[in-house]
Amino acid sequence: YEKMFGTKCHGCDFKIDAGDRFLEALGYSWHDTCFVCALCQMNLEGKTFYSKKDKPLCKGHAFAPV
C-alpha cells in the first residue's frame, strides 16, 4: 500500500509520514529539511530558489559561472 499510495521525499527517498513537515516544489514533495541547494546544501525552505535540471539551487549557485 505504501509503495503505491505513500508520498516519498524527492530529496531522501524516504516516505513522508503524517505529521512530518514537508513542502511541494518542482513538482515533487520534500521533507522541509531535505529541500536544499544541490551544490551547497543550504536549506531553501521559504527562500527564493532556482532550478536547473530539476535540482533546486540557491541564488548564489544558480547564477555562478559554470
CHARMM-style PDB file with segment names, atoms N, HN, CA, C and O in Angstrom:
ATOM      1  N   TYR     1       0.822  -1.196   0.000  1.00  0.00      PROA
ATOM      2  CA  TYR     1       0.000   0.000   0.000  1.00  0.00      PROA
ATOM      3  C   TYR     1       0.866   1.261   0.000  1.00  0.00      PROA
ATOM      4  O   TYR     1       0.618   2.199  -0.757  1.00  0.00      PROA
ATOM      5  N   GLU     2       1.884   1.265   0.860  1.00  0.00      PROA
ATOM      6  HN  GLU     2       2.085   0.502   1.474  1.00  0.00      PROA
ATOM      7  CA  GLU     2       2.768   2.425   0.934  1.00  0.00      PROA
ATOM      8  C   GLU     2       3.462   2.699  -0.395  1.00  0.00      PROA
ATOM      9  O   GLU     2       3.582   3.853  -0.805  1.00  0.00      PROA
ATOM     10  N   LYS     3       3.916   1.652  -1.066  1.00  0.00      PROA
ATOM     11  HN  LYS     3       3.818   0.714  -0.733  1.00  0.00      PROA
ATOM     12  CA  LYS     3       4.614   1.835  -2.338  1.00  0.00      PROA
ATOM     13  C   LYS     3       3.713   2.458  -3.395  1.00  0.00      PROA
ATOM     14  O   LYS     3       4.171   3.237  -4.231  1.00  0.00      PROA
ATOM     15  N   MET     4       2.433   2.112  -3.352  1.00  0.00      PROA
ATOM     16  HN  MET     4       2.061   1.479  -2.673  1.00  0.00      PROA
ATOM     17  CA  MET     4       1.509   2.624  -4.363  1.00  0.00      PROA
ATOM     18  C   MET     4       0.934   3.984  -4.007  1.00  0.00      PROA
ATOM     19  O   MET     4       0.735   4.821  -4.888  1.00  0.00      PROA
ATOM     20  N   PHE     5       0.665   4.216  -2.728  1.00  0.00      PROA
ATOM     21  HN  PHE     5       0.826   3.536  -2.013  1.00  0.00      PROA
ATOM     22  CA  PHE     5      -0.070   5.411  -2.344  1.00  0.00      PROA
ATOM     23  C   PHE     5       0.693   6.344  -1.411  1.00  0.00      PROA
ATOM     24  O   PHE     5       0.271   7.480  -1.199  1.00  0.00      PROA
ATOM     25  N   GLY     6       1.789   5.890  -0.859  1.00  0.00      PROA
ATOM     26  HN  GLY     6       2.132   4.967  -1.031  1.00  0.00      PROA
ATOM     27  CA  GLY     6       2.556   6.727   0.048  1.00  0.00      PROA
ATOM     28  C   GLY     6       3.307   7.816  -0.714  1.00  0.00      PROA
ATOM     29  O   GLY     6       3.633   7.656  -1.890  1.00  0.00      PROA
ATOM     30  N   THR     7       3.572   8.909  -0.033  1.00  0.00      PROA
ATOM     31  HN  THR     7       3.307   9.039   0.922  1.00  0.00      PROA
ATOM     32  CA  THR     7       4.320  10.006  -0.640  1.00  0.00      PROA
ATOM     33  C   THR     7       5.765   9.907  -0.207  1.00  0.00      PROA
ATOM     34  O   THR     7       6.055   9.816   0.986  1.00  0.00      PROA
ATOM     35  N   LYS     8       6.686   9.926  -1.182  1.00  0.00      PROA
ATOM     36  HN  LYS     8       6.449  10.000  -2.151  1.00  0.00      PROA
ATOM     37  CA  LYS     8       8.103   9.864  -0.870  1.00  0.00      PROA
ATOM     38  C   LYS     8       8.745  11.230  -1.047  1.00  0.00      PROA
ATOM     39  O   LYS     8       8.344  12.018  -1.904  1.00  0.00      PROA
ATOM     40  N   CYS     9       9.730  11.491  -0.236  1.00  0.00      PROA
ATOM     41  HN  CYS     9      10.056  10.852   0.460  1.00  0.00      PROA
ATOM     42  CA  CYS     9      10.501  12.719  -0.341  1.00  0.00      PROA
ATOM     43  C   CYS     9      11.451  12.597  -1.522  1.00  0.00      PROA
ATOM     44  O   CYS     9      12.160  11.599  -1.652  1.00  0.00      PROA
ATOM     45  N   HSD    10      11.468  13.606  -2.381  1.00  0.00      PROA
ATOM     46  HN  HSD    10      10.892  14.417  -2.275  1.00  0.00      PROA
ATOM     47  CA  HSD    10      12.352  13.595  -3.549  1.00  0.00      PROA
ATOM     48  C   HSD    10      13.820  13.753  -3.150  1.00  0.00      PROA
ATOM     49  O   HSD    10      14.713  13.377  -3.908  1.00  0.00      PROA
ATOM     50  N   GLY    11      14.068  14.305  -1.972  1.00  0.00      PROA
ATOM     51  HN  GLY    11      13.342  14.611  -1.356  1.00  0.00      PROA
ATOM     52  CA  GLY    11      15.439  14.515  -1.531  1.00  0.00      PROA
ATOM     53  C   GLY    11      16.087  13.276  -0.946  1.00  0.00      PROA
ATOM     54  O   GLY    11      17.226  12.956  -1.286  1.00  0.00      PROA
ATOM     55  N   CYS    12      15.374  12.568  -0.064  1.00  0.00      PROA
ATOM     56  HN  CYS    12      14.449  12.828   0.212  1.00  0.00      PROA
ATOM     57  CA  CYS    12      15.973  11.423   0.633  1.00  0.00      PROA
ATOM     58  C   CYS    12      15.361  10.089   0.229  1.00  0.00      PROA
ATOM     59  O   CYS    12      15.888   9.036   0.587  1.00  0.00      PROA
ATOM     60  N   ASP    13      14.263  10.117  -0.505  1.00  0.00      PROA
ATOM     61  HN  ASP    13      13.834  10.973  -0.796  1.00  0.00      PROA
ATOM     62  CA  ASP    13      13.567   8.918  -0.980  1.00  0.00      PROA
ATOM     63  C   ASP    13      12.888   8.119   0.144  1.00  0.00      PROA
ATOM     64  O   ASP    13      12.464   6.984  -0.072  1.00  0.00      PROA
ATOM     65  N   PHE    14      12.784   8.708   1.334  1.00  0.00      PROA
ATOM     66  HN  PHE    14      13.128   9.631   1.510  1.00  0.00      PROA
ATOM     67  CA  PHE    14      12.032   8.075   2.413  1.00  0.00      PROA
ATOM     68  C   PHE    14      10.611   8.615   2.388  1.00  0.00      PROA
ATOM     69  O   PHE    14      10.358   9.692   1.848  1.00  0.00      PROA
ATOM     70  N   LYS    15       9.684   7.861   2.975  1.00  0.00      PROA
ATOM     71  HN  LYS    15       9.890   6.986   3.414  1.00  0.00      PROA
ATOM     72  CA  LYS    15       8.292   8.293   2.937  1.00  0.00      PROA
ATOM     73  C   LYS    15       8.063   9.501   3.840  1.00  0.00      PROA
ATOM     74  O   LYS    15       8.766   9.710   4.829  1.00  0.00      PROA
ATOM     75  N   ILE    16       7.070  10.279   3.472  1.00  0.00      PROA
ATOM     76  HN  ILE    16       6.499  10.109   2.669  1.00  0.00      PROA
ATOM     77  CA  ILE    16       6.647  11.417   4.275  1.00  0.00      PROA
ATOM     78  C   ILE    16       5.464  10.940   5.103  1.00  0.00      PROA
ATOM     79  O   ILE    16       4.396  10.640   4.570  1.00  0.00      PROA
ATOM     80  N   ASP    17       5.667  10.874   6.409  1.00  0.00      PROA
ATOM     81  HN  ASP    17       6.535  11.117   6.842  1.00  0.00      PROA
ATOM     82  CA  ASP    17       4.632  10.378   7.317  1.00  0.00      PROA
ATOM     83  C   ASP    17       3.664  11.487   7.700  1.00  0.00      PROA
ATOM     84  O   ASP    17       3.978  12.672   7.595  1.00  0.00      PROA
ATOM     85  N   ALA    18       2.489  11.083   8.143  1.00  0.00      PROA
ATOM     86  HN  ALA    18       2.234  10.119   8.229  1.00  0.00      PROA
ATOM     87  CA  ALA    18       1.515  12.049   8.662  1.00  0.00      PROA
ATOM     88  C   ALA    18       2.175  12.799   9.816  1.00  0.00      PROA
ATOM     89  O   ALA    18       2.777  12.188  10.699  1.00  0.00      PROA
ATOM     90  N   GLY    19       2.059  14.101   9.802  1.00  0.00      PROA
ATOM     91  HN  GLY    19       1.570  14.597   9.084  1.00  0.00      PROA
ATOM     92  CA  GLY    19       2.665  14.911  10.857  1.00  0.00      PROA
ATOM     93  C   GLY    19       4.049  15.429  10.512  1.00  0.00      PROA
ATOM     94  O   GLY    19       4.539  16.350  11.166  1.00  0.00      PROA
ATOM     95  N   ASP    20       4.696  14.855   9.491  1.00  0.00      PROA
ATOM     96  HN  ASP    20       4.297  14.107   8.960  1.00  0.00      PROA
ATOM     97  CA  ASP    20       6.001  15.360   9.063  1.00  0.00      PROA
ATOM     98  C   ASP    20       5.831  16.729   8.422  1.00  0.00      PROA
ATOM     99  O   ASP    20       4.845  16.987   7.731  1.00  0.00      PROA
ATOM    100  N   ARG    21       6.804  17.605   8.661  1.00  0.00      PROA
ATOM    101  HN  ARG    21       7.604  17.396   9.223  1.00  0.00      PROA
ATOM    102  CA  ARG    21       6.799  18.882   7.951  1.00  0.00      PROA
ATOM    103  C   ARG    21       7.336  18.624   6.550  1.00  0.00      PROA
ATOM    104  O   ARG    21       8.389  18.008   6.384  1.00  0.00      PROA
ATOM    105  N   PHE    22       6.610  19.096   5.545  1.00  0.00      PROA
ATOM    106  HN  PHE    22       5.754  19.597   5.680  1.00  0.00      PROA
ATOM    107  CA  PHE    22       7.051  18.886   4.170  1.00  0.00      PROA
ATOM    108  C   PHE    22       6.589  20.047   3.312  1.00  0.00      PROA
ATOM    109  O   PHE    22       5.783  20.872   3.743  1.00  0.00      PROA
ATOM    110  N   LEU    23       7.103  20.102   2.102  1.00  0.00      PROA
ATOM    111  HN  LEU    23       7.757  19.432   1.752  1.00  0.00      PROA
ATOM    112  CA  LEU    23       6.699  21.135   1.159  1.00  0.00      PROA
ATOM    113  C   LEU    23       6.666  20.530  -0.229  1.00  0.00      PROA
ATOM    114  O   LEU    23       7.199  19.445  -0.461  1.00  0.00      PROA
ATOM    115  N   GLU    24       6.040  21.234  -1.139  1.00  0.00      PROA
ATOM    116  HN  GLU    24       5.606  22.115  -0.950  1.00  0.00      PROA
ATOM    117  CA  GLU    24       5.968  20.799  -2.527  1.00  0.00      PROA
ATOM    118  C   GLU    24       6.664  21.839  -3.381  1.00  0.00      PROA
ATOM    119  O   GLU    24       6.355  23.028  -3.303  1.00  0.00      PROA
ATOM    120  N   ALA    25       7.606  21.387  -4.198  1.00  0.00      PROA
ATOM    121  HN  ALA    25       7.857  20.421  -4.261  1.00  0.00      PROA
ATOM    122  CA  ALA    25       8.346  22.283  -5.084  1.00  0.00      PROA
ATOM    123  C   ALA    25       8.875  21.480  -6.256  1.00  0.00      PROA
ATOM    124  O   ALA    25       9.203  20.302  -6.113  1.00  0.00      PROA
ATOM    125  N   LEU    26       8.959  22.105  -7.397  1.00  0.00      PROA
ATOM    126  HN  LEU    26       8.693  23.062  -7.514  1.00  0.00      PROA
ATOM    127  CA  LEU    26       9.476  21.486  -8.626  1.00  0.00      PROA
ATOM    128  C   LEU    26       8.693  20.237  -9.011  1.00  0.00      PROA
ATOM    129  O   LEU    26       9.221  19.346  -9.676  1.00  0.00      PROA
ATOM    130  N   GLY    27       7.436  20.176  -8.590  1.00  0.00      PROA
ATOM    131  HN  GLY    27       7.007  20.899  -8.049  1.00  0.00      PROA
ATOM    132  CA  GLY    27       6.594  19.039  -8.928  1.00  0.00      PROA
ATOM    133  C   GLY    27       6.799  17.822  -8.044  1.00  0.00      PROA
ATOM    134  O   GLY    27       6.314  16.737  -8.366  1.00  0.00      PROA
ATOM    135  N   TYR    28       7.511  17.984  -6.935  1.00  0.00      PROA
ATOM    136  HN  TYR    28       7.905  18.865  -6.674  1.00  0.00      PROA
ATOM    137  CA  TYR    28       7.798  16.878  -6.022  1.00  0.00      PROA
ATOM    138  C   TYR    28       7.460  17.283  -4.597  1.00  0.00      PROA
ATOM    139  O   TYR    28       7.279  18.464  -4.299  1.00  0.00      PROA
ATOM    140  N   SER    29       7.378  16.292  -3.725  1.00  0.00      PROA
ATOM    141  HN  SER    29       7.526  15.333  -3.967  1.00  0.00      PROA
ATOM    142  CA  SER    29       7.227  16.530  -2.283  1.00  0.00      PROA
ATOM    143  C   SER    29       8.593  16.348  -1.635  1.00  0.00      PROA
ATOM    144  O   SER    29       9.366  15.476  -2.029  1.00  0.00      PROA
ATOM    145  N   TRP    30       8.883  17.179  -0.638  1.00  0.00      PROA
ATOM    146  HN  TRP    30       8.255  17.888  -0.317  1.00  0.00      PROA
ATOM    147  CA  TRP    30      10.177  17.159   0.066  1.00  0.00      PROA
ATOM    148  C   TRP    30       9.942  17.295   1.564  1.00  0.00      PROA
ATOM    149  O   TRP    30       9.048  18.033   1.978  1.00  0.00      PROA
ATOM    150  N   HSD    31      10.734  16.593   2.394  1.00  0.00      PROA
ATOM    151  HN  HSD    31      11.460  15.994   2.058  1.00  0.00      PROA
ATOM    152  CA  HSD    31      10.770  16.948   3.807  1.00  0.00      PROA
ATOM    153  C   HSD    31      11.333  18.363   3.869  1.00  0.00      PROA
ATOM    154  O   HSD    31      12.150  18.743   3.030  1.00  0.00      PROA
ATOM    155  N   ASP    32      10.907  19.136   4.848  1.00  0.00      PROA
ATOM    156  HN  ASP    32      10.244  18.827   5.529  1.00  0.00      PROA
ATOM    157  CA  ASP    32      11.404  20.511   4.926  1.00  0.00      PROA
ATOM    158  C   ASP    32      12.923  20.555   5.076  1.00  0.00      PROA
ATOM    159  O   ASP    32      13.556  21.505   4.617  1.00  0.00      PROA
ATOM    160  N   THR    33      13.517  19.546   5.710  1.00  0.00      PROA
ATOM    161  HN  THR    33      13.002  18.774   6.083  1.00  0.00      PROA
ATOM    162  CA  THR    33      14.970  19.522   5.898  1.00  0.00      PROA
ATOM    163  C   THR    33      15.721  18.988   4.673  1.00  0.00      PROA
ATOM    164  O   THR    33      16.946  19.098   4.608  1.00  0.00      PROA
ATOM    165  N   CYS    34      15.011  18.419   3.714  1.00  0.00      PROA
ATOM    166  HN  CYS    34      14.017  18.330   3.767  1.00  0.00      PROA
ATOM    167  CA  CYS    34      15.646  17.853   2.518  1.00  0.00      PROA
ATOM    168  C   CYS    34      15.636  18.818   1.333  1.00  0.00      PROA
ATOM    169  O   CYS    34      16.318  18.579   0.337  1.00  0.00      PROA
ATOM    170  N   PHE    35      14.877  19.894   1.429  1.00  0.00      PROA
ATOM    171  HN  PHE    35      14.323  20.089   2.239  1.00  0.00      PROA
ATOM    172  CA  PHE    35      14.807  20.846   0.320  1.00  0.00      PROA
ATOM    173  C   PHE    35      15.973  21.817   0.457  1.00  0.00      PROA
ATOM    174  O   PHE    35      15.861  22.872   1.082  1.00  0.00      PROA
ATOM    175  N   VAL    36      17.097  21.429  -0.146  1.00  0.00      PROA
ATOM    176  HN  VAL    36      17.188  20.572  -0.653  1.00  0.00      PROA
ATOM    177  CA  VAL    36      18.349  22.176  -0.005  1.00  0.00      PROA
ATOM    178  C   VAL    36      18.984  22.404  -1.373  1.00  0.00      PROA
ATOM    179  O   VAL    36      18.654  21.721  -2.342  1.00  0.00      PROA
ATOM    180  N   CYS    37      19.892  23.366  -1.441  1.00  0.00      PROA
ATOM    181  HN  CYS    37      20.160  23.921  -0.654  1.00  0.00      PROA
ATOM    182  CA  CYS    37      20.645  23.608  -2.672  1.00  0.00      PROA
ATOM    183  C   CYS    37      21.429  22.347  -3.023  1.00  0.00      PROA
ATOM    184  O   CYS    37      22.066  21.746  -2.158  1.00  0.00      PROA
ATOM    185  N   ALA    38      21.381  21.955  -4.273  1.00  0.00      PROA
ATOM    186  HN  ALA    38      20.863  22.443  -4.976  1.00  0.00      PROA
ATOM    187  CA  ALA    38      22.064  20.732  -4.721  1.00  0.00      PROA
ATOM    188  C   ALA    38      23.579  20.858  -4.634  1.00  0.00      PROA
ATOM    189  O   ALA    38      24.280  19.846  -4.649  1.00  0.00      PROA
ATOM    190  N   LEU    39      24.095  22.075  -4.543  1.00  0.00      PROA
ATOM    191  HN  LEU    39      23.525  22.897  -4.531  1.00  0.00      PROA
ATOM    192  CA  LEU    39      25.555  22.253  -4.507  1.00  0.00      PROA
ATOM    193  C   LEU    39      26.106  22.548  -3.119  1.00  0.00      PROA
ATOM    194  O   LEU    39      27.154  22.017  -2.751  1.00  0.00      PROA
ATOM    195  N   CYS    40      25.425  23.383  -2.342  1.00  0.00      PROA
ATOM    196  HN  CYS    40      24.573  23.815  -2.640  1.00  0.00      PROA
ATOM    197  CA  CYS    40      25.991  23.758  -1.034  1.00  0.00      PROA
ATOM    198  C   CYS    40      25.158  23.256   0.148  1.00  0.00      PROA
ATOM    199  O   CYS    40      25.557  23.440   1.298  1.00  0.00      PROA
ATOM    200  N   GLN    41      24.034  22.638  -0.109  1.00  0.00      PROA
ATOM    201  HN  GLN    41      23.710  22.488  -1.043  1.00  0.00      PROA
ATOM    202  CA  GLN    41      23.140  22.081   0.906  1.00  0.00      PROA
ATOM    203  C   GLN    41      22.525  23.128   1.840  1.00  0.00      PROA
ATOM    204  O   GLN    41      22.093  22.789   2.942  1.00  0.00      PROA
ATOM    205  N   MET    42      22.483  24.389   1.414  1.00  0.00      PROA
ATOM    206  HN  MET    42      22.834  24.664   0.519  1.00  0.00      PROA
ATOM    207  CA  MET    42      21.793  25.405   2.205  1.00  0.00      PROA
ATOM    208  C   MET    42      20.289  25.129   2.138  1.00  0.00      PROA
ATOM    209  O   MET    42      19.746  24.898   1.057  1.00  0.00      PROA
ATOM    210  N   ASN    43      19.621  25.153   3.289  1.00  0.00      PROA
ATOM    211  HN  ASN    43      20.062  25.341   4.167  1.00  0.00      PROA
ATOM    212  CA  ASN    43      18.185  24.907   3.316  1.00  0.00      PROA
ATOM    213  C   ASN    43      17.465  26.016   2.568  1.00  0.00      PROA
ATOM    214  O   ASN    43      17.744  27.197   2.774  1.00  0.00      PROA
ATOM    215  N   LEU    44      16.534  25.633   1.696  1.00  0.00      PROA
ATOM    216  HN  LEU    44      16.307  24.673   1.528  1.00  0.00      PROA
ATOM    217  CA  LEU    44      15.835  26.588   0.837  1.00  0.00      PROA
ATOM    218  C   LEU    44      14.371  26.796   1.226  1.00  0.00      PROA
ATOM    219  O   LEU    44      13.644  27.511   0.536  1.00  0.00      PROA
ATOM    220  N   GLU    45      13.939  26.184   2.315  1.00  0.00      PROA
ATOM    221  HN  GLU    45      14.530  25.603   2.875  1.00  0.00      PROA
ATOM    222  CA  GLU    45      12.540  26.325   2.719  1.00  0.00      PROA
ATOM    223  C   GLU    45      12.220  27.798   2.968  1.00  0.00      PROA
ATOM    224  O   GLU    45      12.883  28.464   3.763  1.00  0.00      PROA
ATOM    225  N   GLY    46      11.202  28.289   2.283  1.00  0.00      PROA
ATOM    226  HN  GLY    46      10.663  27.748   1.638  1.00  0.00      PROA
ATOM    227  CA  GLY    46      10.764  29.662   2.456  1.00  0.00      PROA
ATOM    228  C   GLY    46      11.660  30.699   1.799  1.00  0.00      PROA
ATOM    229  O   GLY    46      11.434  31.899   1.960  1.00  0.00      PROA
ATOM    230  N   LYS    47      12.670  30.257   1.064  1.00  0.00      PROA
ATOM    231  HN  LYS    47      12.852  29.283   0.933  1.00  0.00      PROA
ATOM    232  CA  LYS    47      13.592  31.181   0.416  1.00  0.00      PROA
ATOM    233  C   LYS    47      13.402  31.139  -1.104  1.00  0.00      PROA
ATOM    234  O   LYS    47      12.824  30.199  -1.651  1.00  0.00      PROA
ATOM    235  N   THR    48      13.896  32.167  -1.755  1.00  0.00      PROA
ATOM    236  HN  THR    48      14.365  32.930  -1.311  1.00  0.00      PROA
ATOM    237  CA  THR    48      13.890  32.168  -3.213  1.00  0.00      PROA
ATOM    238  C   THR    48      14.868  31.103  -3.680  1.00  0.00      PROA
ATOM    239  O   THR    48      15.993  31.028  -3.186  1.00  0.00      PROA
ATOM    240  N   PHE    49      14.444  30.282  -4.627  1.00  0.00      PROA
ATOM    241  HN  PHE    49      13.530  30.342  -5.029  1.00  0.00      PROA
ATOM    242  CA  PHE    49      15.335  29.250  -5.156  1.00  0.00      PROA
ATOM    243  C   PHE    49      15.179  29.199  -6.664  1.00  0.00      PROA
ATOM    244  O   PHE    49      14.243  29.765  -7.229  1.00  0.00      PROA
ATOM    245  N   TYR    50      16.096  28.523  -7.292  1.00  0.00      PROA
ATOM    246  HN  TYR    50      16.856  28.063  -6.833  1.00  0.00      PROA
ATOM    247  CA  TYR    50      16.117  28.385  -8.743  1.00  0.00      PROA
ATOM    248  C   TYR    50      16.260  26.906  -9.054  1.00  0.00      PROA
ATOM    249  O   TYR    50      16.605  26.107  -8.184  1.00  0.00      PROA
ATOM    250  N   SER    51      15.993  26.553 -10.297  1.00  0.00      PROA
ATOM    251  HN  SER    51      15.712  27.202 -11.004  1.00  0.00      PROA
ATOM    252  CA  SER    51      16.052  25.150 -10.684  1.00  0.00      PROA
ATOM    253  C   SER    51      16.856  24.992 -11.962  1.00  0.00      PROA
ATOM    254  O   SER    51      16.644  25.710 -12.939  1.00  0.00      PROA
ATOM    255  N   LYS    52      17.772  24.054 -11.942  1.00  0.00      PROA
ATOM    256  HN  LYS    52      17.945  23.471 -11.148  1.00  0.00      PROA
ATOM    257  CA  LYS    52      18.489  23.653 -13.149  1.00  0.00      PROA
ATOM    258  C   LYS    52      18.465  22.133 -13.182  1.00  0.00      PROA
ATOM    259  O   LYS    52      18.883  21.479 -12.227  1.00  0.00      PROA
ATOM    260  N   LYS    53      17.980  21.577 -14.271  1.00  0.00      PROA
ATOM    261  HN  LYS    53      17.640  22.109 -15.046  1.00  0.00      PROA
ATOM    262  CA  LYS    53      17.877  20.119 -14.433  1.00  0.00      PROA
ATOM    263  C   LYS    53      17.127  19.474 -13.262  1.00  0.00      PROA
ATOM    264  O   LYS    53      17.547  18.445 -12.732  1.00  0.00      PROA
ATOM    265  N   ASP    54      16.013  20.099 -12.870  1.00  0.00      PROA
ATOM    266  HN  ASP    54      15.672  20.935 -13.300  1.00  0.00      PROA
ATOM    267  CA  ASP    54      15.156  19.601 -11.781  1.00  0.00      PROA
ATOM    268  C   ASP    54      15.846  19.545 -10.428  1.00  0.00      PROA
ATOM    269  O   ASP    54      15.389  18.828  -9.538  1.00  0.00      PROA
ATOM    270  N   LYS    55      16.925  20.277 -10.254  1.00  0.00      PROA
ATOM    271  HN  LYS    55      17.296  20.860 -10.977  1.00  0.00      PROA
ATOM    272  CA  LYS    55      17.599  20.328  -8.959  1.00  0.00      PROA
ATOM    273  C   LYS    55      17.458  21.740  -8.395  1.00  0.00      PROA
ATOM    274  O   LYS    55      17.657  22.720  -9.112  1.00  0.00      PROA
ATOM    275  N   PRO    56      17.115  21.845  -7.107  1.00  0.00      PROA
ATOM    276  CA  PRO    56      16.989  23.179  -6.515  1.00  0.00      PROA
ATOM    277  C   PRO    56      18.371  23.788  -6.260  1.00  0.00      PROA
ATOM    278  O   PRO    56      19.302  23.106  -5.832  1.00  0.00      PROA
ATOM    279  N   LEU    57      18.472  25.069  -6.531  1.00  0.00      PROA
ATOM    280  HN  LEU    57      17.716  25.624  -6.878  1.00  0.00      PROA
ATOM    281  CA  LEU    57      19.720  25.788  -6.310  1.00  0.00      PROA
ATOM    282  C   LEU    57      19.454  27.095  -5.583  1.00  0.00      PROA
ATOM    283  O   LEU    57      18.418  27.727  -5.793  1.00  0.00      PROA
ATOM    284  N   CYS    58      20.390  27.503  -4.726  1.00  0.00      PROA
ATOM    285  HN  CYS    58      21.231  26.989  -4.556  1.00  0.00      PROA
ATOM    286  CA  CYS    58      20.292  28.807  -4.085  1.00  0.00      PROA
ATOM    287  C   CYS    58      20.659  29.875  -5.122  1.00  0.00      PROA
ATOM    288  O   CYS    58      21.182  29.572  -6.195  1.00  0.00      PROA
ATOM    289  N   LYS    59      20.375  31.111  -4.775  1.00  0.00      PROA
ATOM    290  HN  LYS    59      19.950  31.357  -3.904  1.00  0.00      PROA
ATOM    291  CA  LYS    59      20.642  32.208  -5.723  1.00  0.00      PROA
ATOM    292  C   LYS    59      22.120  32.284  -6.098  1.00  0.00      PROA
ATOM    293  O   LYS    59      22.456  32.534  -7.256  1.00  0.00      PROA
ATOM    294  N   GLY    60      22.994  32.071  -5.131  1.00  0.00      PROA
ATOM    295  HN  GLY    60      22.720  31.868  -4.191  1.00  0.00      PROA
ATOM    296  CA  GLY    60      24.436  32.139  -5.391  1.00  0.00      PROA
ATOM    297  C   GLY    60      24.918  31.116  -6.397  1.00  0.00      PROA
ATOM    298  O   GLY    60      25.778  31.418  -7.224  1.00  0.00      PROA
ATOM    299  N   HSD    61      24.378  29.915  -6.340  1.00  0.00      PROA
ATOM    300  HN  HSD    61      23.679  29.670  -5.668  1.00  0.00      PROA
ATOM    301  CA  HSD    61      24.817  28.871  -7.263  1.00  0.00      PROA
ATOM    302  C   HSD    61      24.053  28.888  -8.576  1.00  0.00      PROA
ATOM    303  O   HSD    61      24.561  28.404  -9.588  1.00  0.00      PROA
ATOM    304  N   ALA    62      22.851  29.431  -8.581  1.00  0.00      PROA
ATOM    305  HN  ALA    62      22.439  29.824  -7.759  1.00  0.00      PROA
ATOM    306  CA  ALA    62      22.062  29.466  -9.814  1.00  0.00      PROA
ATOM    307  C   ALA    62      22.717  30.360 -10.855  1.00  0.00      PROA
ATOM    308  O   ALA    62      22.601  30.109 -12.054  1.00  0.00      PROA
ATOM    309  N   PHE    63      23.399  31.394 -10.405  1.00  0.00      PROA
ATOM    310  HN  PHE    63      23.493  31.599  -9.431  1.00  0.00      PROA
ATOM    311  CA  PHE    63      23.985  32.352 -11.322  1.00  0.00      PROA
ATOM    312  C   PHE    63      25.506  32.319 -11.344  1.00  0.00      PROA
ATOM    313  O   PHE    63      26.140  33.185 -11.947  1.00  0.00      PROA
ATOM    314  N   ALA    64      26.092  31.324 -10.688  1.00  0.00      PROA
ATOM    315  HN  ALA    64      25.577  30.621 -10.198  1.00  0.00      PROA
ATOM    316  CA  ALA    64      27.556  31.196 -10.674  1.00  0.00      PROA
ATOM    317  C   ALA    64      28.027  30.709 -12.036  1.00  0.00      PROA
ATOM    318  O   ALA    64      27.342  29.916 -12.681  1.00  0.00      PROA
ATOM    319  N   PRO    65      29.192  31.176 -12.481  1.00  0.00      PROA
ATOM    320  CA  PRO    65      29.726  30.685 -13.766  1.00  0.00      PROA
ATOM    321  C   PRO    65      30.013  29.185 -13.675  1.00  0.00      PROA
ATOM    322  O   PRO    65      30.428  28.678 -12.634  1.00  0.00      PROA
ATOM    323  N   VAL    66      29.789  28.515 -14.753  1.00  0.00      PROA
ATOM    324  HN  VAL    66      29.452  28.927 -15.599  1.00  0.00      PROA
ATOM    325  CA  VAL    66      29.966  27.045 -14.760  1.00  0.00      PROA
ATOM    326  C   VAL    66      31.413  26.680 -14.946  1.00  0.00      PROA
ATOM    327  OT1 VAL    66      31.752  25.497 -14.978  1.00  0.00      PROA
TER     328      VAL     66
END
